[in-house]
Amino acid sequence: MTTRRIFTHEQCLIEFARELKKEARDNFRAWSHMNAVEAESRRRAYNVVFHLLKRKAEQHGIPLADLGLVDFELPQESL
């Protein structure tokens, strides 16, 4: 596997946000097959991480639009 060089912290944060959103969406598919309490627990954990990411981006002047997080919400269905 090749690794491309990320030249700025902002670029790193953008890549992290993109991967985190993908991971959350992929995990959501499995949530519908889980115990409801476990699924809710995972959703809450992801919410905390997204909240921290959004807060830190705003504190450092990184637009949420650049991270694709302006309107991003975790799915609620099937929980």
The 8 nearest C-alpha neighbors of each residue, nearest first, counted from 0:
[[1, 2, 3, 4, 5, 18, 14, 15],
 [2, 0, 3, 4, 5, 14, 6, 11],
 [3, 1, 4, 0, 5, 6, 14, 11],
 [2, 4, 5, 1, 6, 0, 11, 14],
 [3, 5, 6, 2, 7, 11, 1, 10],
 [6, 4, 7, 11, 10, 3, 8, 2],
 [5, 7, 4, 10, 8, 11, 9, 3],
 [8, 6, 10, 9, 5, 11, 12, 4],
 [7, 9, 11, 10, 12, 6, 5, 13],
 [8, 10, 12, 7, 11, 13, 61, 6],
 [9, 11, 13, 7, 8, 12, 14, 5],
 [12, 10, 8, 14, 9, 13, 15, 5],
 [11, 13, 15, 9, 14, 10, 16, 8],
 [12, 14, 66, 10, 16, 15, 11, 9],
 [15, 13, 17, 11, 12, 16, 18, 10],
 [14, 16, 12, 18, 13, 17, 19, 11],
 [17, 15, 19, 13, 14, 18, 66, 12],
 [18, 16, 14, 20, 15, 19, 13, 21],
 [19, 17, 21, 15, 20, 16, 22, 14],
 [18, 20, 22, 16, 21, 17, 15, 23],
 [21, 19, 23, 17, 22, 18, 16, 24],
 [22, 20, 18, 24, 19, 23, 25, 17],
 [21, 23, 19, 25, 20, 24, 26, 18],
 [22, 24, 26, 20, 21, 25, 27, 19],
 [25, 23, 27, 21, 26, 22, 20, 28],
 [26, 24, 22, 27, 23, 28, 21, 29],
 [27, 25, 23, 29, 28, 24, 22, 30],
 [28, 26, 30, 24, 29, 25, 23, 31],
 [27, 29, 26, 30, 25, 31, 24, 32],
 [28, 30, 26, 27, 31, 32, 33, 25],
 [31, 29, 27, 33, 38, 32, 28, 26],
 [30, 32, 29, 77, 33, 28, 78, 27],
 [33, 31, 30, 29, 34, 28, 35, 38],
 [34, 32, 30, 31, 38, 35, 37, 29],
 [33, 35, 37, 36, 38, 32, 30, 31],
 [36, 34, 38, 37, 78, 33, 39, 30],
 [37, 35, 39, 38, 34, 40, 33, 78],
 [38, 36, 40, 34, 39, 35, 41, 33],
 [37, 39, 35, 30, 41, 40, 36, 33],
 [40, 38, 42, 36, 41, 37, 35, 43],
 [39, 41, 37, 43, 38, 42, 36, 44],
 [42, 40, 44, 38, 43, 39, 45, 37],
 [41, 43, 39, 45, 44, 40, 46, 38],
 [44, 42, 46, 40, 41, 45, 39, 47],
 [43, 45, 41, 47, 46, 42, 40, 48],
 [46, 44, 48, 42, 47, 43, 49, 41],
 [47, 45, 43, 49, 44, 48, 50, 42],
 [46, 48, 50, 44, 45, 49, 51, 43],
 [47, 49, 45, 51, 50, 46, 52, 44],
 [50, 48, 52, 46, 51, 47, 53, 45],
 [49, 51, 47, 53, 48, 52, 46, 54],
 [52, 50, 54, 48, 49, 53, 55, 47],
 [51, 53, 49, 55, 50, 54, 56, 48],
 [52, 54, 56, 50, 51, 55, 49, 57],
 [55, 53, 51, 57, 56, 52, 50, 58],
 [54, 56, 58, 52, 57, 53, 51, 59],
 [57, 55, 61, 53, 59, 58, 54, 52],
 [56, 58, 60, 54, 55, 59, 61, 53],
 [59, 57, 55, 56, 60, 54, 61, 53],
 [60, 58, 56, 57, 61, 55, 54, 62],
 [61, 59, 57, 58, 62, 56, 55, 63],
 [60, 62, 56, 59, 57, 63, 65, 9],
 [63, 61, 64, 65, 60, 57, 56, 66],
 [64, 62, 66, 68, 69, 65, 67, 61],
 [63, 65, 67, 62, 66, 69, 68, 61],
 [66, 64, 63, 62, 67, 13, 61, 68],
 [67, 65, 13, 63, 64, 68, 16, 62],
 [66, 68, 64, 65, 69, 63, 71, 17],
 [67, 69, 71, 63, 66, 70, 64, 53],
 [70, 68, 63, 64, 71, 67, 66, 62],
 [71, 69, 68, 72, 67, 64, 63, 73],
 [70, 72, 68, 69, 73, 67, 20, 49],
 [73, 71, 74, 70, 68, 46, 75, 69],
 [72, 74, 75, 71, 42, 46, 23, 24],
 [73, 75, 76, 72, 27, 24, 42, 77],
 [74, 76, 78, 73, 77, 42, 72, 39],
 [77, 75, 78, 74, 31, 27, 73, 30],
 [76, 78, 31, 75, 30, 35, 74, 32],
 [77, 76, 35, 75, 39, 38, 31, 30]]
